[in-house]
C-alpha cells in the first residue's frame, strides 16, 4: 500500500495560558496542505519490522521514528504481522508543518486498511494521540480548531476556495522548547474563529502567531520570508506552528510561483488549497 501523508499549516496560534503541569493552553486552526511524503507499507520479507528512508535526511534511530512508533502502538492492541516500511521524506522537519505526525497518522490508517482492523476514526485518533499532540488531526485531515494543549479538536467553518499557498522552510530549525521560551501567555486580542470567518484580506492585522516575535528575533531570515511573501502579494502570511516554515496565501498560481523562484535554494512548495 502506498500513501501520501500531507502536511498542515496553522492559521493563528494563540498561547493562552501556562498550565500547572508545565504545558501551555493554545488555540489554533490547522489546515491540511497537499505537500506530501510518500509512505509504502508491505508484508515483511524477513518477519521483522524494517524501515527504509529516502529523500530528506531522517536523523533519528529507527525505533524513534514516528511511523515505527505508530506500528508498535497498533500492534500493542491488535495482533498484526510485521511489515517493511518505506518512507520517502519530502516535507522538511523542524518546520512546524507536522510532517512526522502525518506520517504516523497515515501509518495507523494504512494498517487499519491493510489488516481490516475496522477501527473507527475515534479509535485511530486515540492511538494517534499517544504518539503526538497533532497526530489525531491527520486522521480527520480537514480544517479543525485545536484547543487545550493542542489535543482537543472541533470542526471549524473555513472558506479557502480558490486560494494558492506557497510554503518556504529556511535552513534553520526551531526546537519546540526554544519556541515556547520566547512567548508570554496572554488572552488573545481578537477571537480567532470570528476573525477567520471574515474575508481573508482582513486576517493580517488580527490572526497572529504568538511564536513569531521570539522566533523572528532569533532567526531574522524567517521574518524576511514573511515580509517577502506580503510584498509579493500574499493576502495573508504567517509562520506555521512553532516554525520555521512560513506560508503565504495568494489569489493566483502566478503570484505564488514568484515565491518559489525567489527561495529556490530553500525547501519550498506551491499548491492549491
Phi, psi and omega per residue, in radians:
X1 nan 2.351 3.090
X2 -2.001 2.266 3.107
X3 -2.177 2.830 -3.096
X4 -2.211 1.444 -3.123
X5 -1.136 2.127 -3.110
X6 -1.641 2.908 3.086
X7 -1.718 -3.022 3.126
X8 -2.470 2.823 2.935
X9 -2.109 2.852 3.034
X10 -1.884 2.161 2.972
X11 -1.646 1.811 -3.051
X12 1.299 2.487 3.039
X13 -2.665 1.777 -3.115
X14 -1.739 2.198 3.039
X15 -1.608 1.784 -2.908
X16 -1.478 -0.734 -3.069
X17 -2.831 2.685 3.007
X18 -1.663 2.313 -3.058
X19 -1.592 2.773 3.097
X20 -1.024 -0.470 -3.134
X21 -1.441 0.057 3.105
X22 1.645 -0.278 3.076
X23 -1.396 3.031 3.130
X24 -2.094 2.473 2.970
X25 -1.439 2.324 -3.121
X26 -2.277 2.964 2.900
X27 -2.522 2.315 -3.099
X28 -2.768 2.762 3.021
X29 -1.971 2.143 3.117
X30 -1.702 2.424 -3.101
X31 -2.286 2.247 3.109
X32 -1.200 2.512 3.138
X33 -2.241 2.375 -3.043
X34 -1.403 0.720 2.965
X35 -1.712 2.009 -2.848
X36 -2.183 2.572 2.836
X37 -1.478 3.082 3.064
X38 -2.185 2.173 -3.080
X39 -2.159 2.133 3.087
X40 -2.059 2.347 -3.141
X41 -2.167 2.140 3.139
X42 -2.351 2.773 3.070
X43 -0.984 2.471 -3.099
X44 -1.150 2.380 3.108
X45 -1.424 -0.263 -3.043
X46 -2.099 -0.130 -3.044
X47 1.509 0.014 3.094
X48 -2.069 2.645 3.067
X49 -1.301 2.275 3.085
X50 -2.225 2.714 3.082
X51 -2.316 2.182 3.050
X52 -2.064 2.183 -3.128
X53 -2.029 2.500 3.068
X54 -2.390 3.109 -3.133
X55 1.399 -2.439 3.110
X56 -0.965 2.474 -3.107
X57 -1.099 2.338 3.079
X58 -1.877 1.964 -2.975
X59 -1.762 1.014 3.071
X60 -2.686 2.664 3.109
X61 -1.149 2.739 -3.052
X62 -0.914 -0.768 -3.037
X63 -1.177 -0.284 3.123
X64 -1.703 -0.119 3.105
X65 -1.187 2.409 -3.034
X66 -1.150 -0.474 3.106
X67 -1.211 -0.615 3.092
X68 -1.231 -0.717 3.071
X69 -1.049 -0.654 3.113
X70 -1.136 -0.777 3.095
X71 -1.015 -0.841 -3.098
X72 -1.113 -0.615 3.119
X73 -1.145 -0.711 3.094
X74 -1.219 -0.753 -3.133
X75 -1.129 -0.392 3.080
X76 -1.271 -0.269 -3.134
X77 -1.931 -0.514 -3.074
X78 -2.252 2.551 3.102
X79 -1.443 1.742 -3.122
X80 -2.180 2.636 3.135
X81 -1.317 2.941 3.091
X82 -1.203 2.717 3.132
X83 -2.360 2.736 2.934
X84 -1.719 2.267 -3.065
X85 -1.987 2.250 3.080
X86 -2.084 2.067 -3.069
X87 -2.126 2.018 3.068
X88 -1.760 1.952 -3.043
X89 -1.531 2.119 3.077
X90 -2.052 -0.733 3.099
X91 -1.172 2.208 -3.119
X92 -1.223 2.570 3.065
X93 -1.448 2.885 3.100
X94 1.050 0.604 -2.999
X95 -2.052 -0.229 -3.039
X96 1.368 0.390 -3.091
X97 -1.867 -0.117 3.053
X98 1.273 0.439 -3.082
X99 -1.048 -0.817 3.133
X100 -1.119 -0.683 3.107
X101 -1.125 -0.681 3.109
X102 -1.153 -0.724 3.086
X103 -0.990 -0.787 -3.120
X104 -1.127 -0.786 -3.129
X105 -1.102 -0.731 3.128
X106 -1.207 -0.522 3.042
X107 -1.090 -0.782 3.120
X108 -1.071 -0.801 -3.142
X109 -1.137 -0.656 3.124
X110 -1.139 -0.783 3.114
X111 -1.104 -0.671 3.113
X112 -1.030 -0.698 -3.111
X113 -1.366 -0.800 -3.089
X114 -1.047 -0.767 -3.027
X115 -1.781 0.221 3.067
X116 0.848 0.919 -3.093
X117 -1.401 -0.274 3.105
X118 1.016 0.566 3.057
X119 -1.263 2.474 3.026
X120 -1.392 2.926 3.061
X121 -1.008 -0.700 3.141
X122 -1.093 -0.713 3.119
X123 -1.148 -0.724 3.114
X124 -1.163 -0.659 3.090
X125 -1.106 -0.662 3.121
X126 -1.073 -0.756 3.098
X127 -1.179 -0.776 -3.114
X128 -1.035 -0.644 -3.103
X129 -1.133 -0.393 3.100
X130 -1.332 -0.216 -3.082
X131 -1.740 -0.678 3.141
X132 -2.951 2.653 -3.041
X133 -1.068 -0.636 -3.091
X134 -1.686 0.014 3.126
X135 -1.002 -0.763 -3.118
X136 -1.045 -0.488 3.126
X137 -0.953 -0.700 -3.039
X138 -1.337 -0.215 3.020
X139 -1.204 -0.793 3.121
X140 -1.414 -0.699 3.018
X141 0.960 0.857 3.025
X142 -2.540 2.858 -3.120
X143 -0.967 2.266 -3.105
X144 -2.560 2.541 3.027
X145 -1.472 2.291 3.079
X146 -1.985 2.256 -3.141
X147 -2.298 -2.997 -3.034
X148 1.139 -2.355 3.094
X149 -1.554 0.311 3.132
X150 1.714 0.184 -3.072
X151 -1.950 -0.052 3.132
X152 -1.832 2.030 -3.006
X153 -1.984 2.523 3.026
X154 -2.524 2.650 -3.138
X155 -1.215 2.628 3.134
X156 -2.378 2.497 -3.137
X157 -1.545 2.004 -3.026
X158 -2.465 2.257 -3.130
X159 -1.935 1.853 3.118
X160 -2.038 0.267 -3.069
X161 -0.992 2.310 3.067
X162 1.519 -0.133 -3.105
X163 -1.519 2.555 3.015
X164 -1.819 2.627 3.130
X165 -2.139 2.438 2.970
X166 -2.069 2.358 3.123
X167 -2.206 2.336 3.102
X168 -2.262 2.260 3.071
X169 -2.023 1.912 -3.122
X170 -1.243 3.046 -3.105
X171 -1.424 0.996 3.069
X172 -2.681 2.450 3.088
X173 -2.050 2.605 -3.075
X174 -2.067 1.910 3.050
X175 -1.071 2.484 -3.102
X176 -1.002 -0.704 -3.139
X177 -1.050 -0.729 3.119
X178 -1.111 -0.714 -3.121
X179 -1.106 -0.788 -3.115
X180 -1.214 -0.470 3.124
X181 -1.128 -0.354 -3.085
X182 -1.738 0.195 -3.113
X183 -2.095 2.632 3.020
X184 -2.049 1.997 -3.111
X185 -0.998 2.502 -3.132
X186 -2.815 2.809 3.032
X187 -1.303 2.313 -3.089
X188 -1.153 2.563 -3.141
X189 -1.232 -0.595 -3.114
X190 -2.158 2.499 3.065
X191 -1.189 2.126 -3.008
X192 -1.117 -0.807 -3.083
X193 -1.145 -0.690 3.108
X194 -1.153 -0.740 -3.130
X195 -1.093 -0.696 -3.118
X196 -1.307 -0.285 3.082
X197 -1.371 -0.271 3.118
X198 -1.426 2.923 3.110
X199 -0.977 2.538 -3.083
X200 -0.989 -0.580 -3.109
X201 -1.092 -0.281 -3.128
X202 -1.664 -0.100 -2.994
X203 -1.220 -0.604 -2.945
X204 -0.992 -0.578 -3.100
X205 -1.556 -0.147 -3.035
X206 -2.174 -0.523 -3.065
X207 -1.691 1.803 -2.985
X208 -1.961 2.703 2.969
X209 -1.954 1.950 -3.049
X210 -1.137 -0.274 3.091
X211 -1.319 -0.365 -2.977
X212 -1.025 -0.879 -3.064
X213 -0.976 -0.778 -3.131
X214 -1.159 -0.757 -3.131
X215 -1.199 -0.712 -3.140
X216 -1.083 -0.635 -3.125
X217 -1.213 -0.546 3.135
X218 -1.490 -0.566 -3.046
X219 -2.333 1.423 -3.076
X220 -1.012 -0.429 -3.129
X221 -1.150 -0.451 3.102
X222 -1.216 -0.776 3.091
X223 -1.106 -0.640 -3.140
X224 -1.096 -0.650 3.100
X225 -1.122 -0.764 3.124
X226 -1.081 -0.774 3.130
X227 -1.035 -0.740 -3.133
X228 -1.151 -0.684 3.100
X229 -0.981 -0.840 -3.092
X230 -1.166 -0.739 3.125
X231 -1.100 -0.502 -3.120
X232 -1.560 0.130 2.997
X233 1.840 0.186 3.090
X234 -1.085 2.330 3.071
X235 -1.359 -0.330 3.031
X236 -2.766 2.426 3.093
X237 -2.494 2.532 3.121
X238 -2.844 2.878 2.967
X239 -1.380 2.543 3.127
X240 -1.651 2.277 3.111
X241 0.979 -2.378 3.118
X242 -1.598 0.234 3.034
X243 1.478 3.054 0.290
X244 -1.865 0.154 3.128
X245 -1.235 2.520 3.084
X246 -2.132 2.440 3.116
X247 -2.154 2.725 3.025
X248 -2.317 2.504 3.076
X249 -1.813 2.262 -3.027
X250 -2.213 2.720 3.135
X251 -1.377 -0.389 -3.051
X252 -2.457 2.742 3.078
X253 -1.125 -0.616 -3.131
X254 -1.037 -0.830 -3.140
X255 -1.117 -0.743 -3.138
X256 -1.121 -0.625 -3.108
X257 -1.141 -0.507 3.110
X258 -1.030 -0.689 -3.137
X259 -1.125 -0.786 3.131
X260 -1.055 -0.647 3.117
X261 -1.202 -0.716 -3.106
X262 -1.156 -0.570 -3.057
X263 -2.050 0.718 -3.057
X264 -1.136 -0.355 3.129
X265 -1.451 -0.149 3.108
X266 -1.762 2.928 2.926
X267 -1.155 2.221 -3.132
X268 -2.613 2.803 -3.079
X269 -2.671 2.511 2.898
X270 -2.293 2.569 3.139
X271 -2.947 3.053 -3.132
X272 -1.771 2.343 3.128
X273 -1.402 nan nan
